[in-house]
């Protein structure tokens, strides 16, 4: 199936987009699913033909999960050939999703985009529509993502998770990307990543504080105006 002696990939995406299902069913790692969300990054190892495969599954990105997501990439110390950005086709990929994805990708060096592939899940939701038609009619945020990944994308149909053909095609696309990257793996500088995480956390905390203080400042202004108006009323005897 594959010509590479080994293949290392990491799955990134928001919560409930099908990353673990993809790892277990499509990529051949048969584990009992308990319905719980992935809380910690985990690396799984297996074979596809003669190719040794490492798949790193990460928690869905959320405010407190950035450090754990970053740790996921360190579970493949040599680096990864492919960063699979998992996007479900049954949900809209809008500006909020774009901003969340970009914030996490910005934790790493810009070179990560050279290794990024958009992996659409729930392809059965396309019905008779092609994925290209879906991309064109969707929010511009999805077109932005496809452009950032240099038109590298693949669709898996979760209703046909036992179909090996879609996995073979995915591996072929990854092989083409690896060849275009001259076989280089993406290996982030963790010494740079963690300070960015702390900076983002501090920025979010400041934004939260401002959102809390703003209505209170408005109330305070109204109260001060009320006191001023009361003082201006003529005193009665």
Secondary structure, DSSP 8 states (H G I E B T S, - for coil): ---SSEEEEEEE--TTSSHHHIIIIISS------S----S-EEEEEEETTEEEEEEE-----GGGHHHHHHHHHTSTT-BSEEEEEEETTS---HHHHHHHHHHHTTS-GGGGGGEEEEEE-GGGGTTS-HHHHHHHS-HHHHHHHHHTTT-EEE--GGGTT-HHHHHHHHHHHHHHHHHTTT--B---HHHHHHHHHHHHHHHHHHHHHHHHHHHHHHHHHHHHHHHHHHHS----
